[in-house]
Amino acid sequence: MVEKDTHLDVGRIINRLKRIEGQIRGVSSMLVEGRRCDEIITQLSAVNAAITGTAREILYSHIEHCVNEIKDTKDNAHVVEDLKRAVESFGKLK
């Protein structure tokens, strides 16, 4: 069974993802309408920024969680490795 991350503000993240879904649908509509490429690229850039912002919010929450977990445990190696993986994944977004 997968462990849930209870430290995340799931409602807030879901709302951000729903807005991103709407933005993606808007880009699809722009393509169907034959809108100009520069307009489409602008909207895709906004989608990218929204995704990065959402990932950043999750990462910040994860960092807070890991720092608190380090305080509460003697075996910090697994917490540090988990945090490194999260930061590395975030870096791949760009």
ZANULO-117277 format. One record per atom (N, C-alpha, C, O): x, z, y. Coordinates in steps of 0.1 Angstrom, whole numbers, plus 2048, in hexadecimal, padded with zeros to 3 digits. Example, Ala and Ser with C-alpha at 12.3 -4.5 7.8 and 13.67 -1.06 7.14 Angstrom:
<atoms>
88484E7C7;87B84E7D3;88484E7DF;88E8557DF;8808477EA;8898477F5;88184F800;88685080B;
</atoms>
This chain:
<atoms>
8088007F4;800800800;80980080C;81380780D;8057F8816;80D7F7823;80980382C;7FD80682E;813809832;81181483B;80D80F849;81380584E;80281584E;7FD81185B;805817866;80A822865;80780F871;80D81587D;80281B886;7FC81488D;801828885;7F682E88C;7F983189B;7F18358A2;80682E89F;80A8318AC;8068258B6;8078278C2;80281A8B0;7FE80F8B9;7F08108BF;7E78168B9;7EE80C8CB;7E180B8D1;7DB7FE8CD;7DB7F48D4;7D57FE8C1;7D07F28BA;7C57EB8C2;7C57DF8C3;7BC7F38C9;7B27EC8D1;7B87E48DC;7B37D98DF;7C27EA8E3;7C87E38EE;7CF7D68E9;7CF7CB8EF;7D67D78DD;7DD7CC8D8;7D37C18D4;7D67B58D6;7C97C58CD;7BE7BB8C9;7B97B48D5;7B67A88D4;7B67BB8E0;7B17B58EC;7BA7AA8F1;7B679F8F5;7C77AD8F1;7D17A48F6;7D17988ED;7D278C8F2;7D179A8E0;7D178F8D6;7C47868D8;7C577A8D7;7B978C8DB;7AD7848DD;7AE77B8E9;7AA7708EA;7B57818F4;7B7778900;7C076D8FD;7BE762901;7CA7708F4;7D47658F0;7CC75A8E8;7CF74E8EA;7C375F8DF;7BB7558D8;7B374C8E1;7B37408DF;7AE7528EC;7A674A8F6;7AF7408FD;7AB735900;7BB745900;7C573C907;7C87308FE;7C9725902;7CA7328F1;7CD7288E7;7C271E8E6;7C47128E6;7B67238E6;7AA71A8E5;7A97128F2;7A67068F2;7AD7188FD;7AD71190A;7B770590A;7B56FB90F;7C3708904;7CD6FD903;7C86F28FA;7CA6E68FD;7C16F58EF;7BC6EB8E6;7B16E38EE;7B16D68ED;7A96E98F6;79F6E28FE;7A66D9908;7A16CD90A;7B16DD90E;7B86D5918;7BD6C8911;7BD6BE917;7C26CA905;7C76BE8FD;7BC6B48FB;7BD6A88FD;7B06B98F6;7A56B18F3;7A06AA900;79C69E900;7A06B190B;79C6AB918;7A66A191E;7A369A927;7B26A1918;7BC69891D;7C369D92A;7C7695932;7C46AA92C;7CA6B0938;7D96AC938;7DF6A892E;7DE6AD944;7EC6AA946;7F66B393E;7F36BF93C;8016AD93A;80B6B5932;8106C1939;8126CB933;8136BF946;8186CB94E;80E6D694E;8126E294E;8016D394F;7F76DE94F;7F76E5941;7F66F1940;7F86DD936;7F86E3929;8046EB927;8036F6921;8106E692B;81C6EE92A;81B6FB932;82070692D;8156FB93E;813707945;80B71193E;80E71D93D;80070C937;7F871592F;7FF71B923;7FE72691F;80771291D;80E717911;819721915;81C72A90D;81F71F921;828729926;821737928;827741925;81573692D;80D74392F;80A749921;80A755920;807741917;804746909;81174D904;8117588FF;81C746906;82974C902;82C759908;830763902;82975A915;82B76791D;822772917;82677D916;81676E914;80C77890F;81077D901;80F7898FE;8157748F9;81A7788EC;8267818ED;82778B8E6;82F77D8F5;83B7858F7;8387938FD;83D79D8F9;82E793906;82A7A090C;8237A9902;8267B5902;81C7A38F9;8157AB8EE;8207B08E5;81F7BC8E0;8297A88E1;8347AC8D8;83C7B78DE;8407C18D8;83F7B68EB;8467C08F3;83F7CE8F2;8457D88F0;8327CD8F4;82A7D98F4;82B7E08E6;82C7EC8E5;82A7D88DC;82B7DE8CE;8397E38CC;83A7EE8C6;8437DC8D1;8517E18CF;8537EE8D6;8597F78D1;84E7EF8E3;8507FC8EA;8498078E3;84F8128E2;83D8058DE;83780F8D6;83F8138CA;84081F8C6;8448098C3;84D80B8B7;8598138BB;85D81D8B3;85F8108C6;86B8188CA;8688268CC;86F82F8C8;85D8298D4;8588378D6;85683E8C9;85A8498C7;84F8378BF;84D83D8B2;85A8408AB;85B84B8A5;8638378AB;8708398A4;8788448AA;87E84C8A3;8788458B7;87F8508BE;87985E8BA;8818678B7;86C85E8BA;86686B8B6;86886E8A7;86A8798A3;86986489F;86B866891;87A86A88E;87C873886;883865896;891869895;892878898;89A87F892;88A87D8A2;88B88B8A6;88689489A;88A89F898;87C88F892;875897888;87C89687A;87789C871;88688D878;88C88C86B;89B88D86B;8A188A875;8A0891860;8AF89285F;8B588485A;8C188185D;8AD87C853;8B286F84E;8AE864858;8A485E857;8B7862862;8B485986C;8B784A869;8B3841870;8BF84885F;8C483A85C;8B983085A;8B9825860;8AE834853;8A382B850;89B82885D;89781D85F;89A832866;893830873;89B82787C;89581E882;8A882987C;8B1820884;8B081287F;8AF808887;8B1810872;8B080286C;8A37FC86F;8A27F0872;89880386F;88B7FE872;88A7FA880;8857EF883;890802889;8907FE897;8987F289A;8947E98A2;8A47F1893;8AC7E5895;8A57D8890;8A67CE897;89D7D9885;8967CD880;88B7C988B;8897BD88D;8857D3891;87A7D089A;8807C98A7;87B7C08AC;88B7CE8AB;8927C98B7;8977BA8B4;8967B18BC;89C7B98A8;8A17AB8A4;8957A18A3;8977968A8;88A7A689E;87E79D89D;8797998AB;87678E8AD;87A7A38B4;8757A08C2;87F7968C8;87A78D8CF;88B7978C6;89578D8CB;89377F8C7;8967768CE;88D77D8BB;88A7708B6;87E7698BC;87C75D8BB;8767718C4;86A76C8CA;86E7628D5;8677588D8;8797648DC;87C75C8E7;88174E8E4;8847468ED;
</atoms>
